Structure formats: structure tokens, C-alpha cells
Amino acid sequence: MLDPQPVRPATVIAGDREFSGSFLTPALVLTAAHPLEGHRVTVTSPDSSGPVACDVVWRHPTADAALLRLREPGSGPVDVRWADLPPGETVRCSVAGPRSRREGLLSAPATRWLAEAAAHQVGRAVATYLLELLDTSESRGGGPSRPATAAWAGAAVFTGIALAGVITAARTPAPRRIEVTPVRTLLADSEFVGVLREHGCPVPPDWQMPVTDPDADFERTFAEYVVDCYDQIALSGLDLSGEPVTWPLEATYLELLVVDESEEEDGTGTSVEQALAGRERVLLRGGAGAGKTTLLRRLALAAARRDAAASPAFLHGLVPFLLPVPFLVREPALPRPDELLHATGSPQADGAPPGWVHRVLGAGRGLMLVDGIDRVRAVDRHRIRAWLNDLIATFPGNRWIVTSRPSAVAESWLAPQGFTELVLAPMTRRDVQAFVHRWFEMAREATLDARDRARVEDLRESLTIALATRRELAGLATSPLMCALLCANHVDRGGRLPTRRMDLYRAVLEMLLSRRDEERGIGAPEGVLLSVEEQTQLLQRIAYWLVRNLSTEISAAHAVALIEGALPAMPRVAGEGDAERILRHLLARSGLLTLRGESVGFVHRTFQDYLAARAAVEVEDIDLLVSHAHEEQWQDVVRLAVGHARSQSRAKLLDGLVARGDAKPEHRARLHLLAAACLEYAVELDPTVRHRVERRAAALVPPHGLADALALAKVGPLVLELLPGPETIDPYGHEAAMVVRTAELIGGEAAELLIRRFPPATRGAARAGASRVPGPSAVPTVPVESWTTTPGAAGPARRVACRGDTTDFSALRALPLLHTLTISGNTSLTRLDEVLRGLKALRTLVLSDCPGLRDLSAVARTGVVFLEISPYPGAAALAALARSRWLRAVYLPGLGADCPEARELAALLPGVALFAGSRIPAPPGGGTPQNEEP
């Protein structure tokens, strides 16, 4: 006997018109009534050999609905389920047409019950649901945007796999908002119910339907679990009261920006929610600690809360599955669809109704959050890609977001599966300021003592000033992770922060492992008391095992075995308890380890690599480091090992990288450039070794031709740290074009930042493969008089100079490529809103002898990266520039280099290079330097 199939779509043809319908039984089709009058009607289905004649056996007296009976019924039973919406509710739905499927939001008006009753009494049309389509394409494959056509009339609307209504012929002013007749209206008609029963179609007893489908109770329970699980962030060791504190995710979450590298950007980036709303499948790249996992947790939380007012519309009705990749690849076979709930780690997996996951994915309601492609071996990444391909082919229409570090997988790695690649943009000055403010707000709320609360506020202010005035410190605040470490360490060290990355990691580890507990009087809550060095020795054994096995997780039993193996050489630690007890202590108190199921891992890969590098150096595994240095997962370990090593071992390691690069042409570029990148970690190094490393790197960087650029790009993001910027080479030269081309081939946010520092002409030449780049002299400077008389006479103007009291700047709208604007001698200019409106390509702005100018807020809304202004407009006017994401330098020729105003501005504009007096020379070609372009 055949298994029942869900309601299937049908094509209904009446005369020369084609519209939609749905099979309720093999012989019965539900459709719209209005096109049937006076026409011969036939029905086809995806599995029929041709049109089948049919008869109209029922029409609703007022609603646009009818039943057709086929003269030659099809085969196989149909599984019909009915759904109803409570008044005022909005749910995710799908619309099934014969050739395509659409997604939308189905709403039941709050007054529907009264309206329906009144309609029956007066014989008028019954109340309807309102359907709003979430996309404007006619099919899943995309296509032109157009309004819903008559072909959708009669199509079934589903919530899950349950039939909720049928599209009517009604038209509304909004092309994506369509009226739907609820199935309750149809089942209220006794003749309709009689026809259904005659043909064996199930009808709810006494016409009473549940207001949700049978899976709703479990979905509510699962959603409550997701909210409870993901709504809190635990920051062990970073508290001020002595007990671990969990903070609401929403209170600490920082909205991130993303860049779509396949599209032209105007330099501002796009909010994550806005970017995800229009994309069904996304591969999201971001560096270590960039906030990828926190973002996925936040999306899962928003979907689970089912709050139509507070959550993004594209998450309404979706069921989140947060799937850590290391957890997925534990077993030889990746999870089947019915095992996905177990893969999330949910303790409720065994309580799900049979087939629930299949029904969710089959209805296109899954929010599939696959986290950490970079955290598994290359062979497992290939398995994950094949697994994704199979799931997407089997269950199209679900939303997929996959995360990875930038260099873990190749560009377009998931392009054949229809994924768009987005890159998390680096934190801006405003992002860092907002993060610091929120972090300290949470710390203050977690502190009960009034004196401690005042101390927290003082520390917040001192860190804000430090980030504004210490450039080497601001350079560390590149990601949410690093910002959190800076905040925590600033508090822990009473406002005295280290400046080197290695020193910062060392200080944070010391804070997490012991100092915080000691200073708060927390002794040994697990009955174990270990020093910082003892804990470090045990943790680095676990870290080194993970690195050598290309893993990010180890079974708890294996971790116990590693600790047990260390105890004979650590008698004092052995006296504190057995290996299992010590592991429990490290999990509870170190703040570095996390337990997931039966597996142990580090809270962040950075700590794992730092400790593994320390272990490798201590056991003098220099040869092992050199032999694995060409592998991506070892590169950070090698660099950190250079920082840990003593002078002799450091020289041996760097010499080994150079020698192996000389002997292995296939790895030469990667090894020699890795050695060069290690130099910043080498506090002390034999000058002969340093010279050898620098000489090898100089042969590779900068690239001299396209072949060099291609070779460097294969090395990956490591190269970006070594490529010269426009400050050290001719920004219009051939080498500059090759530098840009190399960065473009590598891709990622760091590459984009480097590219934007070069002039547009250089970037254009790099993309075109030109060997020569037009220099500044080739870019025309157009005086103001020519704006209206000879616009574009010398090609699109890139530089414009305006002299005198001009008030009409409308002609600038005709210069879309304007890069540099100089305004001088304008005594009537007070603000810049009309001047700068629409100038998306503007990067350099010179304002000379404009004494009335006091409002610079418009500059912060542009992509300007270099600003020169005189006379000095005052600190209040310049403070508005702090809101700019792209401003990098301000030149104030009217101020002295060391005057109090200059020091005041340094605090107001953190991260902006300030030049006063004659400290910056006048650049060639109009007085403005070439700067990065957002």
C-alpha cells in the first residue's frame, strides 16, 4: 500500500486561463471559483501524463473557492492536515504553485471572528487572512521581480505541512499582499464537508480544528529551551564580585556590519540583519573573535522568541538549529535529518514527535546555523560540503548560514550550492567605544558595592582615554574578543595595560587562572588549589594534543588521561586529587575550557594556539614546528612559538623556516613570508638570522608582476601583513597595482582595507591588468567656473577646486567620480550638507579660509578619509567627526603641533591621525594626499 503524500499542487486550466489548485484526494482538487464560469475545465499535475477533464462539484456561496472532481482520478492517498490561526497571530507560511513555491507571512486579523459572523449574517464576503510574500521572485531560482499574477489564484497556503487557506482573486494595492480564504470558512459549509467525506478526505471532528498543527507544542517547548540556553553569556573570571556572572546576550550584543565582496560597496557596509534578510544561503567569513558564534546565537534567539515586533521579519516562523561543525564530524557518518536535533546538543531531542525535523525542513522553516568550518580538518570540510549539498537538494527553501575564518576555505567554496559570501567588517572606532561602554555597564550592574561601582566607572573612563591616545593599544582592539580581553585586563590590572599582543595574552591567562580568585578570596571551591604555572602546564598539554591532532575538541576521558600522564612529574598537583577532579577544577575555574557533552575544548582558538606554542617550545619541538609550518592551522602556533622561545631556539626556528623554504619550492613563498611575519614576535634575534629572513621576504614582496601576485595570493592572508601600503611605494606605480591585485586575489576584510588605501586609478588598473597607472597629473582639476560651462570636458572630473563665496553646489551632483574637493576663500559657508550630498566617491576634502564653517557633521556621513581645514573651527565642530567610520587623518595648519587644542582633539578623535602646523608636507597635485577609500 502506498504511503499518504502531502497535499500536492495542481494546474487548473479553464478556457485559455491557467491558475492553481491543490489535490485533497486523488480525485478532488481545491481551487478558486471565479475563473470556472462557462469554461471547460481540466487539471494537470506534475506526475500526470496530460490534462484530465473534471467537473465542478461545489462552490462556496460567498468566498472565492470551489471543488473539482476529476473524471479519471490519480493514484495514491493524500495526507490532508488542516490548520487555523488564532486572531492577531502571524506565522511563517509557504505557497505551493504547480511550478514554483513562495514563502511569506500569514496574518489573521484580530477582529476576524466578529467579521466572519457578521459576514454570514448579511450574506457578504467572509473575513480573510492576509498573506505578505517575503521575496519578489517568481521561483526559487530568482528571476525578475513582478507582482503576483492570476496564476496564483487558487493556490494552497501552508503552515508547516498543514493547509491553512486558499488564495482568492482579490487584488490589493501592494503587489506582494494577497488575500487568503481560511480553511475554517470552507469547513463551516456543510456541503463542502459532505463532499470531502464522500471522497474519503479527513475532516476535523465536529468541524473543530486545533489552532496549531500537531507539532506546535513541541516547537514551543524547544523554543523555550533555545531562549534559556542562548540568552545568557557567561564571562568566567571577568566578574568583580567573585562569582561567575552571566549577562543577557541582547544587552551585550554589538550590531555588526558586513561587506558583500561580489557587489560594489559605497564604503559604509551593511548591517548583518539587512544583509541576511535578502539572502537564503550565506557563507559568513570573519577573523578570530570577530563575533561569528555570538551572531548565530543571537539569530537563533530571535527566531525562538517569535516576537513579530522585535525580531527581523525574515526570522518569523523559522526553527533554529545551531550546529557546531566539530560536533557534527565526531562520528564517521554526518547526521541524518532526523539526527539534526541531537547535533544541536539539545536535551529535548528524544522528545521530538516522529518526523518533526523532516516536516520543518520540508516546509522550508529551518534556520540552519552551521558554525566553524575552520575548526575541522580539510578532509572533514569536504565531507561537510557534500553533506550540505545533499541536505539543500533534499530540503530546498530553508535558510542556511555557514561561518568560517577567512582563509579556511577557498573563495566561492559554496557557490555551486547557491551561497553568497559575506565578510564581517572590522570594528570601527564607534564600535569599540560602544563595546567598552556596554562591557563596563554590565560590570557595574554586576557590582553591589557602591565603591566598586565608582571604581568601575573610573576604569571605563581611563580605558576610553587610553584607547584614544595610545595607538598601539587601539591597534589591539580589532574584534569583540580582543575588546573584551582589554576591558577585563584593564580592570584586573587597575588600569595598567600591556601593549604587545603576547604580553596581553599572558596577562589575561594569569588573570583567568588565578589572580582573580586570589584577590577575591575564593579559595578552592572544588577542593583543588593550583598555581598559575601548574594550571598552565596541564592546559598546554591538552592544547598541544589538539593542535597535533588538527582538532578543537578532545573527549573528556582522553583529557583525563593526558592530565593523569602529567601527574607523576607534578607530585604537588597529584596531592590535590586525581586527574578527573583536576579536570573538573580547570573546567570550573580556569575560564579557558568548556565542556560540550562528553568533549572538552578551549573557549577560543587563540588560547589553544598560545598554549600549544608554549608547549612546543618547552619540549623543543622546533623541527616539528618547521615541518608543519606550511599548514594553515599551524601558522599562528609557529608565530606564537617565536614569541615564547628563547633567543637560541627562536633563531633555530626562523632559520629552519628559511632553509625549508629554500629546499621546498612548492612551499617556499609561504614559509619565507611566515618567517617574515614572525619577526614582530621576536624581541631578541641574531642580526644575521634577521637579515636572512628579510632578504628572502624582499625577493617576494612587493610583487613585480601578475605571476608574483598569483604566487603570493596562494599563501593567503598572511601576505597582507607584509604588503607595502601607498605610503612606502609610488601609489600610482606598477608595484602598487600588483599589491592591489594580490590583495584582491586573497580577499577578506583585511585585504579590502589595504585595497581602499590606494587611489581609485590604481585599483582600476589592477583589475584591468594594466602595467601603467595614470598618476595624479593625469587626473583633471576642474575650476568652479567650468562646472556648468564645460562639464566633463576632460573626462569625468576627479578633482575640483572652488574659490570664492559660492553658494550653489548643485553641479557637483553631475560628478559621480569626484575624489578630491577643495573649497577656499568662502566666507558664507557655514555647513556642508548640500555640498557633500551624494558624493559617494569623495575621499579627500580641503577647506581653506572658510571662517564661518562650524558644522562638520556632514563629513561624518561620507567616505572622506583625509580632511584639511583652516582656520581652526573649534573642538565642538571637530567632535562631530568622531561619528565617521572612515576618517583617518585631519590636518589643522592653523594650530601649533603641541598646543592644548591638539591634545584635546586626540581624545575626541581616537584612531584619527592629527597633524598641526607644518608637521605634514603639502602633497603633490592639489594639496591632498592619496588615502584609503571606503
DARAHU-V241683 format. One record per backbone hydrogen bond with DSSP energy under -0.5 kcal/mol. CO is the residue of the C=O (numbers start at 1). NH is the residue of the N-H. If there is no record, write none. Layout:
# DARAHU-V241683
((CO;NH) (CO;NH))
This chain:
# DARAHU-V241683
((5;79) (8;23) (10;12) (10;21) (11;44) (12;14) (12;19) (13;42) (14;17) (17;14) (19;12) (20;32) (21;10) (22;24) (22;30) (23;8) (25;28) (26;74) (27;70) (28;24) (28;25) (29;68) (30;22) (31;66) (33;36) (36;39) (40;15) (41;54) (42;13) (43;52) (44;11) (45;48) (52;43) (53;71) (55;57) (55;69) (58;67) (63;65) (65;60) (66;31) (67;57) (67;58) (68;29) (68;70) (69;55) (77;5) (78;80) (79;7) (81;163) (86;89) (89;108) (91;106) (93;104) (94;96) (94;158) (95;97) (95;102) (96;156) (100;97) (102;95) (103;134) (103;135) (104;93) (105;107) (105;132) (106;91) (107;109) (107;130) (108;88) (109;112) (111;115) (112;116) (113;117) (114;118) (115;119) (116;120) (117;121) (118;122) (119;123) (119;124) (128;109) (129;180) (130;107) (131;133) (131;178) (132;105) (136;146) (139;142) (142;139) (149;152) (150;153) (152;155) (153;20) (155;167) (156;96) (157;164) (157;165) (158;94) (158;160) (159;162) (162;159) (163;83) (164;183) (165;157) (166;181) (167;154) (173;175) (174;177) (175;148) (176;133) (176;178) (178;131) (179;168) (180;129) (180;182) (181;166) (182;185) (182;186) (183;187) (184;188) (186;189) (188;190) (189;193) (190;194) (191;195) (192;196) (193;197) (194;198) (195;199) (196;201) (197;200) (204;207) (205;208) (207;209) (210;84) (213;216) (215;219) (216;220) (217;221) (218;222) (219;223) (220;224) (221;225) (222;226) (223;227) (224;228) (225;229) (226;230) (227;231) (231;249) (233;235) (233;247) (234;236) (235;238) (245;235) (247;233) (248;252) (249;252) (249;253) (253;255) (256;272) (257;425) (258;270) (259;261) (259;423) (260;263) (270;258) (271;275) (272;276) (273;277) (274;278) (276;279) (280;400) (281;420) (282;284) (282;402) (283;285) (283;422) (284;404) (285;424) (287;290) (289;481) (291;295) (292;296) (293;297) (294;298) (295;299) (296;300) (297;301) (298;302) (299;303) (300;304) (301;305) (302;306) (302;307) (303;306) (306;308) (307;311) (312;315) (313;316) (315;318) (318;320) (319;367) (321;323) (321;369) (322;324) (323;371) (324;327) (324;328) (325;329) (327;330) (336;339) (337;340) (339;343) (340;344) (341;344) (341;346) (342;345) (346;349) (348;351) (349;352) (353;356) (355;359) (356;360) (357;361) (358;362) (359;363) (360;365) (361;364) (365;319) (366;368) (366;399) (367;321) (367;369) (368;370) (368;401) (369;323) (369;371) (370;372) (370;403) (371;325) (372;375) (373;376) (377;381) (378;382) (379;383) (380;384) (381;385) (382;386) (383;387) (384;388) (385;389) (386;390) (387;391) (388;392) (389;393) (390;394) (391;395) (395;398) (399;368) (400;282) (401;370) (402;284) (403;373) (404;286) (405;408) (405;409) (410;413) (412;415) (414;417) (414;419) (415;418) (420;283) (420;422) (421;261) (422;285) (423;259) (428;432) (429;433) (430;434) (431;435) (432;436) (433;437) (434;438) (435;439) (436;440) (437;441) (438;442) (439;443) (440;444) (441;445) (442;446) (444;447) (446;448) (449;453) (450;454) (451;455) (452;456) (453;457) (454;458) (455;459) (456;460) (457;461) (458;462) (459;463) (460;464) (461;465) (462;466) (463;467) (464;468) (465;469) (466;470) (469;471) (470;473) (470;474) (471;475) (473;476) (473;477) (474;477) (476;478) (478;427) (479;483) (480;484) (481;485) (482;486) (483;487) (484;488) (485;489) (486;490) (487;491) (488;492) (489;493) (490;495) (491;494) (493;496) (495;497) (500;504) (501;505) (502;506) (503;507) (504;508) (505;509) (506;510) (507;511) (508;512) (509;513) (510;514) (510;515) (511;516) (514;517) (514;518) (515;519) (516;520) (517;522) (518;521) (521;523) (524;527) (531;535) (532;536) (533;537) (534;538) (535;539) (536;540) (537;541) (538;542) (539;543) (540;544) (541;545) (542;546) (543;547) (544;548) (545;549) (546;551) (547;550) (554;600) (555;559) (556;560) (557;561) (558;562) (559;563) (560;564) (561;565) (562;566) (563;566) (563;567) (564;568) (566;569) (567;570) (570;574) (571;575) (573;576) (574;577) (578;582) (579;583) (580;584) (581;585) (582;586) (583;587) (584;588) (585;589) (586;590) (586;593) (592;603) (594;596) (594;601) (595;597) (596;599) (598;556) (599;596) (600;554) (601;594) (604;607) (604;608) (605;609) (606;610) (607;611) (608;612) (609;613) (610;614) (611;615) (612;616) (613;617) (614;618) (615;619) (616;621) (617;620) (620;622) (621;625) (622;626) (623;627) (624;628) (625;629) (626;629) (628;631) (631;634) (631;635) (632;635) (632;636) (634;638) (635;639) (636;640) (637;641) (638;642) (639;643) (640;644) (641;645) (646;650) (647;651) (648;652) (649;653) (650;654) (651;655) (652;656) (653;657) (654;658) (655;659) (656;660) (657;661) (658;662) (659;663) (660;664) (663;665) (664;667) (664;668) (665;668) (667;671) (668;672) (669;673) (670;674) (671;675) (672;676) (673;677) (674;678) (675;679) (676;679) (677;680) (678;681) (678;682) (679;682) (681;683) (686;689) (686;690) (687;691) (688;692) (689;693) (690;694) (691;695) (692;696) (693;697) (694;698) (695;699) (697;700) (697;701) (705;709) (706;710) (707;711) (708;712) (709;713) (710;714) (711;715) (712;715) (712;716) (713;716) (716;719) (717;720) (717;721) (718;721) (719;722) (719;723) (725;728) (725;729) (729;731) (730;733) (732;773) (733;737) (734;738) (735;739) (736;740) (737;741) (738;742) (739;743) (740;744) (741;745) (742;746) (743;747) (748;752) (749;753) (750;754) (751;755) (752;756) (753;757) (754;757) (755;758) (756;933) (759;762) (759;763) (760;764) (761;765) (762;766) (763;767) (764;768) (765;769) (765;770) (775;778) (776;779) (778;780) (780;782) (780;798) (780;799) (781;783) (782;801) (783;786) (784;787) (785;789) (786;790) (790;793) (792;795) (795;794) (798;819) (798;820) (799;782) (800;822) (801;784) (802;824) (804;806) (807;809) (809;812) (810;813) (811;814) (812;815) (815;818) (819;843) (819;844) (820;800) (821;846) (822;802) (823;848) (824;804) (825;827) (830;854) (830;855) (832;836) (833;837) (836;839) (838;840) (839;842) (843;865) (843;866) (844;821) (845;868) (846;823) (846;848) (847;870) (848;825) (850;853) (852;854) (854;856) (855;832) (856;859) (856;860) (857;860) (858;861) (859;862) (863;934) (865;888) (865;889) (866;845) (867;891) (868;847) (870;849) (870;850) (874;878) (875;879) (876;880) (877;880) (878;881) (879;882) (880;883) (881;884) (888;913) (889;867) (890;892) (890;915) (891;869) (891;893) (892;895) (892;917) (895;917) (896;899) (899;902) (899;903) (900;904) (901;905) (902;906) (903;907) (904;908) (905;909) (909;912) (913;890) (915;892) (916;919) (919;921) (923;927))
